[in-house]
Amino acid sequence: MADVAHAETDPVLVWGAGAIGGLFAYELISAGVPVHVVDIDEAHVARMRSSGLTLMNQGSERTCGPIISMQPAEVSRKYRRVLLCVKGHHTEQAAKSLRPHLLSNGWVLSLQNGLTEQRIASIVGEDRVVGAHVNVAADYLESGRIQLGGPGTLLVGPMAQGQEVHAREAAALLQRGLPETRYTSNILGYKWSKVCLGAMLFVTAMSNRTMADQFEDEALAPLWIALAQEVLAVAAACGVSPEPFDGFDPRSLAPGARPESARASLDVFAMHCRTAWAGKPHAGIWRDLYVRKRTTEVDPQITDVVRYGHMHGLHTPLVARLVELIRELESGRRSASPDNAFELMEVTA
């Protein structure tokens, strides 16, 4: 175990130290950034406080710490830089809990799936929220242990005009621990692309087949295209231009795209799953359903697509049915099976 000396006096607060929060906390601490961690898991907090945080990566094991770790009720000071890394359905409660601990000149960077920034902004203020696109593969293994499943695109950007200063500071902070972090002025374009991919990953979690196997399956191609087009129609109605990342190009699945382009794009992303994410054959949703046996992020990550669709007069029957199927899996009323994807495909008929 290696203790990391902190060269700064302004600690970063990581709120939620699961797979992503744990990874970012580990990388920043290893780069010499002082980090305090908040998590609701008492055993996880105790382990980080006493023994630090261990990162597993392709068979190697490294530990940093011990780490100043707390449960929400134990936070006693204020912070200027906060990384919010909780699951989407815990966003509002976490934002309400951290708001009293955010300095007046502070900001919150949402390192989450979905479109959670609007919810955070309604609680802490729109001018204090920075958006991020995170496509790094990671898993929470047990208290004090995180696994890096593979690299991916990491982008930070302002959600609205006037937020550029905070966004550039947040990007520079993350670059200290993860140098591949980039700044973008079209963060919503990447976030909606990730929402599109996220809907497809929810489908892959409905069976025990790997992500790569399902993206390569010719029989599922009509489902991937129809689902992507439904999500992209909502993004377009919101005035967003989706961006490609990590081999996933939503534009190749959009209406009017050539079938061979769609097939090539799916194959490229399947290869990304097999190679870059070799340590994570299944989506985190799959792990939530069958390993940790807990509620997924279907709400708000996927239900937001339906919500924004309604706001713009668009129907999203495929996404709505996907939400129903996931909730049946969460409740135990449905079992993992390749048939679930084909049942969903019936909606396209």
C-alpha positions as semicolon CSV with decimal commas, in nm:
position;residue;x (nm);y (nm);z (nm)
1;M;0,000;0,000;0,000
2;A;0,135;0,341;-0,094
3;D;0,033;0,661;0,080
4;V;0,010;0,956;-0,161
5;A;0,134;1,294;-0,044
6;H;-0,108;1,578;-0,121
7;A;0,055;1,884;-0,275
8;E;-0,256;2,103;-0,255
9;T;-0,469;2,236;0,027
10;D;-0,798;2,255;-0,169
11;P;-0,939;1,901;-0,166
12;V;-1,172;1,768;-0,432
13;L;-1,487;1,601;-0,304
14;V;-1,592;1,282;-0,484
15;W;-1,956;1,212;-0,399
16;G;-2,023;0,845;-0,473
17;A;-1,726;0,608;-0,480
18;G;-1,861;0,317;-0,681
19;A;-1,713;0,207;-1,011
20;I;-1,667;0,552;-1,171
21;G;-1,629;0,757;-0,854
22;G;-1,380;0,507;-0,716
23;L;-1,180;0,511;-1,039
24;F;-1,160;0,891;-1,054
25;A;-1,076;0,917;-0,684
26;Y;-0,797;0,663;-0,727
27;E;-0,646;0,832;-1,035
28;L;-0,658;1,182;-0,886
29;I;-0,506;1,073;-0,557
30;S;-0,232;0,887;-0,746
31;A;-0,159;1,212;-0,932
32;G;-0,113;1,401;-0,605
33;V;-0,454;1,569;-0,589
34;P;-0,606;1,580;-0,237
35;V;-0,937;1,395;-0,248
36;H;-1,212;1,343;0,007
37;V;-1,472;1,076;-0,063
38;V;-1,839;1,042;0,033
39;D;-2,038;0,720;-0,005
40;I;-2,351;0,573;0,154
41;D;-2,194;0,225;0,187
42;E;-2,065;0,208;0,546
43;A;-1,835;-0,089;0,483
44;H;-1,688;0,073;0,169
45;V;-1,621;0,397;0,358
46;A;-1,459;0,210;0,647
47;R;-1,234;0,014;0,411
48;M;-1,117;0,325;0,222
49;R;-1,059;0,508;0,550
50;S;-0,846;0,230;0,697
51;S;-0,681;0,061;0,397
52;G;-0,731;0,289;0,098
53;L;-0,869;0,205;-0,244
54;T;-0,743;-0,079;-0,464
55;L;-0,765;-0,067;-0,844
56;M;-0,759;-0,394;-1,039
57;N;-0,641;-0,368;-1,400
58;Q;-0,566;-0,668;-1,623
59;G;-0,443;-0,880;-1,336
60;S;-0,241;-0,605;-1,167
61;E;-0,339;-0,458;-0,833
62;R;-0,247;-0,114;-0,698
63;T;-0,360;0,063;-0,383
64;C;-0,366;0,427;-0,280
65;G;-0,460;0,566;0,057
66;P;-0,582;0,553;0,328
67;I;-0,840;0,805;0,207
68;I;-1,042;1,063;0,397
69;S;-1,382;0,897;0,354
70;M;-1,723;0,980;0,496
71;Q;-2,090;0,897;0,484
72;P;-2,313;1,192;0,385
73;A;-2,406;1,282;0,743
74;E;-2,038;1,306;0,838
75;V;-1,947;1,584;0,592
76;S;-1,866;1,895;0,794
77;R;-1,682;2,138;0,565
78;K;-1,740;2,310;0,231
79;Y;-1,575;2,233;-0,103
80;R;-1,517;2,425;-0,423
81;R;-1,481;2,126;-0,658
82;V;-1,726;1,836;-0,641
83;L;-1,739;1,530;-0,865
84;L;-2,085;1,376;-0,851
85;C;-2,063;1,006;-0,937
86;V;-2,377;0,845;-0,794
87;K;-2,619;0,633;-0,996
88;G;-2,870;0,839;-1,191
89;H;-3,168;0,756;-0,972
90;H;-2,980;0,885;-0,666
91;T;-2,896;1,220;-0,829
92;E;-3,151;1,446;-0,665
93;Q;-3,095;1,313;-0,314
94;A;-2,719;1,341;-0,353
95;A;-2,744;1,696;-0,491
96;K;-2,962;1,803;-0,198
97;S;-2,716;1,647;0,047
98;L;-2,408;1,810;-0,106
99;R;-2,558;2,155;-0,165
100;P;-2,485;2,283;0,191
101;H;-2,123;2,176;0,143
102;L;-2,066;2,361;-0,187
103;L;-1,882;2,694;-0,166
104;S;-2,045;2,996;-0,327
105;N;-1,783;2,992;-0,604
106;G;-1,788;2,615;-0,635
107;W;-1,904;2,382;-0,911
108;V;-2,032;2,028;-0,953
109;L;-1,909;1,802;-1,232
110;S;-2,157;1,526;-1,317
111;L;-1,967;1,208;-1,406
112;Q;-2,287;1,013;-1,467
113;N;-2,478;0,837;-1,740
114;G;-2,786;1,004;-1,881
115;L;-2,897;1,366;-1,875
116;T;-2,876;1,432;-1,501
117;E;-2,726;1,781;-1,519
118;Q;-3,066;1,949;-1,541
119;R;-3,171;1,784;-1,214
120;I;-2,850;1,890;-1,042
121;A;-2,886;2,246;-1,173
122;S;-3,238;2,274;-1,029
123;I;-3,086;2,216;-0,685
124;V;-2,742;2,381;-0,684
125;G;-2,788;2,640;-0,960
126;E;-2,749;2,621;-1,338
127;D;-2,429;2,824;-1,342
128;R;-2,255;2,575;-1,113
129;V;-2,301;2,251;-1,309
130;V;-2,053;2,105;-1,559
131;G;-2,133;1,816;-1,792
132;A;-1,923;1,513;-1,881
133;H;-1,931;1,220;-2,120
134;V;-1,778;0,913;-1,956
135;N;-1,729;0,597;-2,158
136;V;-1,465;0,431;-1,940
137;A;-1,547;0,073;-1,837
138;A;-1,522;0,005;-1,463
139;D;-1,687;-0,213;-1,199
140;Y;-1,723;-0,202;-0,821
141;L;-1,604;-0,541;-0,696
142;E;-1,633;-0,512;-0,318
143;S;-1,558;-0,268;-0,038
144;G;-1,238;-0,083;-0,123
145;R;-1,188;-0,258;-0,459
146;I;-1,257;-0,124;-0,810
147;Q;-1,185;-0,291;-1,144
148;L;-1,091;-0,103;-1,460
149;G;-1,255;-0,289;-1,747
150;G;-1,106;-0,078;-2,025
151;P;-1,047;0,276;-2,152
152;G;-1,293;0,497;-2,337
153;T;-1,367;0,853;-2,434
154;L;-1,374;1,107;-2,150
155;L;-1,501;1,457;-2,228
156;V;-1,593;1,762;-2,021
157;G;-1,785;2,066;-2,138
158;P;-2,029;2,345;-2,047
159;M;-2,400;2,270;-2,050
160;A;-2,485;2,632;-2,132
161;Q;-2,320;2,962;-2,217
162;G;-2,135;3,120;-1,926
163;Q;-2,016;2,787;-1,784
164;E;-1,695;2,766;-1,986
165;V;-1,463;2,872;-1,702
166;H;-1,584;2,603;-1,465
167;A;-1,583;2,345;-1,746
168;R;-1,224;2,419;-1,845
169;E;-1,112;2,400;-1,483
170;A;-1,292;2,068;-1,441
171;A;-1,132;1,929;-1,757
172;A;-0,786;2,041;-1,641
173;L;-0,846;1,875;-1,304
174;L;-0,939;1,540;-1,457
175;Q;-0,643;1,559;-1,695
176;R;-0,412;1,540;-1,395
177;G;-0,532;1,188;-1,320
178;L;-0,657;1,084;-1,664
179;P;-0,453;1,272;-1,928
180;E;-0,680;1,155;-2,210
181;T;-0,960;1,384;-2,084
182;R;-1,064;1,643;-2,344
183;Y;-1,271;1,961;-2,341
184;T;-1,562;1,996;-2,581
185;S;-1,807;2,273;-2,661
186;N;-2,070;2,015;-2,769
187;I;-2,102;1,808;-2,455
188;L;-2,474;1,754;-2,518
189;G;-2,393;1,600;-2,855
190;Y;-2,178;1,338;-2,684
191;K;-2,420;1,287;-2,398
192;W;-2,711;1,217;-2,632
193;S;-2,491;0,977;-2,830
194;K;-2,416;0,799;-2,503
195;V;-2,789;0,792;-2,420
196;C;-2,844;0,628;-2,760
197;L;-2,575;0,370;-2,690
198;G;-2,703;0,336;-2,333
199;A;-3,046;0,228;-2,458
200;M;-2,874;-0,040;-2,666
201;L;-2,667;-0,152;-2,366
202;F;-2,986;-0,194;-2,164
203;V;-3,098;-0,438;-2,434
204;T;-2,774;-0,635;-2,405
205;A;-2,834;-0,667;-2,030
206;M;-3,157;-0,860;-2,088
207;S;-2,959;-1,178;-2,158
208;N;-2,630;-1,338;-2,053
209;R;-2,475;-1,302;-2,397
210;T;-2,182;-1,060;-2,414
211;M;-2,220;-0,710;-2,552
212;A;-1,992;-0,793;-2,846
213;D;-2,186;-1,108;-2,939
214;Q;-2,512;-0,916;-2,951
215;F;-2,382;-0,621;-3,151
216;E;-2,239;-0,866;-3,408
217;D;-2,566;-1,062;-3,434
218;E;-2,719;-0,995;-3,776
219;A;-3,062;-1,093;-3,645
220;L;-3,053;-0,805;-3,395
221;A;-2,942;-0,539;-3,643
222;P;-3,300;-0,417;-3,713
223;L;-3,350;-0,367;-3,339
224;W;-3,029;-0,167;-3,295
225;I;-3,118;0,057;-3,590
226;A;-3,481;0,112;-3,486
227;L;-3,388;0,184;-3,125
228;A;-3,112;0,426;-3,224
229;Q;-3,341;0,610;-3,465
230;E;-3,607;0,654;-3,198
231;V;-3,356;0,806;-2,955
232;L;-3,190;1,018;-3,222
233;A;-3,526;1,162;-3,329
234;V;-3,572;1,294;-2,977
235;A;-3,217;1,434;-2,972
236;A;-3,285;1,614;-3,300
237;A;-3,607;1,759;-3,160
238;C;-3,401;1,894;-2,870
239;G;-3,170;2,066;-3,119
240;V;-2,874;1,837;-3,047
241;S;-2,620;1,711;-3,302
242;P;-2,488;1,370;-3,184
243;E;-2,115;1,301;-3,195
244;P;-1,929;0,972;-3,260
245;F;-1,703;0,813;-2,998
246;D;-1,510;0,489;-2,943
247;G;-1,622;0,338;-3,271
248;F;-1,989;0,414;-3,207
249;D;-2,123;0,654;-3,470
250;P;-2,495;0,722;-3,422
251;R;-2,506;0,899;-3,759
252;S;-2,453;0,564;-3,933
253;L;-2,776;0,438;-3,773
254;A;-2,986;0,747;-3,849
255;P;-3,271;0,750;-4,102
256;G;-3,137;0,749;-4,456
257;A;-2,805;0,588;-4,361
258;R;-2,694;0,301;-4,583
259;P;-2,746;-0,050;-4,437
260;E;-2,381;-0,136;-4,497
261;S;-2,276;0,172;-4,297
262;A;-2,494;0,064;-4,006
263;R;-2,352;-0,288;-4,016
264;A;-1,995;-0,158;-4,030
265;S;-2,057;0,074;-3,733
266;L;-2,204;-0,206;-3,523
267;D;-1,908;-0,429;-3,607
268;V;-1,660;-0,157;-3,512
269;F;-1,823;-0,106;-3,175
270;A;-1,844;-0,482;-3,118
271;M;-1,468;-0,495;-3,174
272;H;-1,425;-0,211;-2,922
273;C;-1,615;-0,424;-2,671
274;R;-1,395;-0,727;-2,742
275;T;-1,065;-0,541;-2,726
276;A;-1,073;-0,214;-2,530
277;W;-1,332;-0,353;-2,287
278;A;-1,195;-0,707;-2,271
279;G;-1,216;-0,694;-1,892
280;K;-1,586;-0,603;-1,900
281;P;-1,784;-0,834;-2,133
282;H;-2,120;-0,725;-1,992
283;A;-2,265;-0,378;-1,936
284;G;-2,286;-0,237;-1,586
285;I;-2,664;-0,278;-1,614
286;W;-2,616;-0,654;-1,642
287;R;-2,406;-0,647;-1,326
288;D;-2,674;-0,445;-1,143
289;L;-2,943;-0,694;-1,242
290;Y;-2,773;-1,029;-1,185
291;V;-2,469;-0,974;-0,963
292;R;-2,559;-0,690;-0,728
293;K;-2,934;-0,754;-0,772
294;R;-3,036;-0,393;-0,742
295;T;-3,231;-0,128;-0,931
296;T;-3,069;-0,012;-1,255
297;E;-3,039;0,342;-1,390
298;V;-3,328;0,291;-1,633
299;D;-3,486;0,583;-1,449
300;P;-3,382;0,851;-1,541
301;Q;-3,126;0,740;-1,800
302;I;-3,378;0,583;-2,039
303;T;-3,706;0,723;-1,910
304;D;-3,570;1,070;-1,991
305;V;-3,585;0,977;-2,360
306;V;-3,959;0,918;-2,323
307;R;-3,996;1,239;-2,121
308;Y;-3,815;1,457;-2,373
309;G;-4,004;1,287;-2,652
310;H;-4,335;1,380;-2,495
311;M;-4,216;1,738;-2,453
312;H;-4,166;1,758;-2,830
313;G;-4,473;1,560;-2,934
314;L;-4,277;1,245;-3,025
315;H;-4,385;0,891;-2,941
316;T;-4,114;0,648;-2,830
317;P;-4,285;0,306;-2,814
318;L;-3,964;0,103;-2,844
319;V;-3,790;0,287;-2,561
320;A;-4,105;0,273;-2,348
321;R;-4,131;-0,105;-2,394
322;L;-3,760;-0,142;-2,310
323;V;-3,824;0,038;-1,980
324;E;-4,108;-0,205;-1,902
325;L;-3,891;-0,509;-1,974
326;I;-3,607;-0,382;-1,756
327;R;-3,845;-0,319;-1,467
328;E;-3,976;-0,673;-1,503
329;L;-3,619;-0,801;-1,482
330;E;-3,553;-0,585;-1,176
331;S;-3,859;-0,721;-0,996
332;G;-3,788;-1,085;-1,082
333;R;-4,101;-1,116;-1,298
334;R;-3,879;-1,187;-1,600
335;S;-3,558;-1,387;-1,642
336;A;-3,249;-1,318;-1,850
337;S;-3,289;-1,463;-2,198
338;P;-3,197;-1,383;-2,560
339;D;-3,571;-1,402;-2,627
340;N;-3,619;-1,069;-2,445
341;A;-3,449;-0,876;-2,724
342;F;-3,659;-1,046;-2,989
343;E;-3,974;-0,973;-2,789
344;L;-3,871;-0,607;-2,785
345;M;-3,812;-0,620;-3,159
346;E;-4,179;-0,706;-3,210
347;V;-4,257;-0,342;-3,129
348;T;-4,082;-0,238;-3,451
349;A;-4,338;-0,439;-3,650
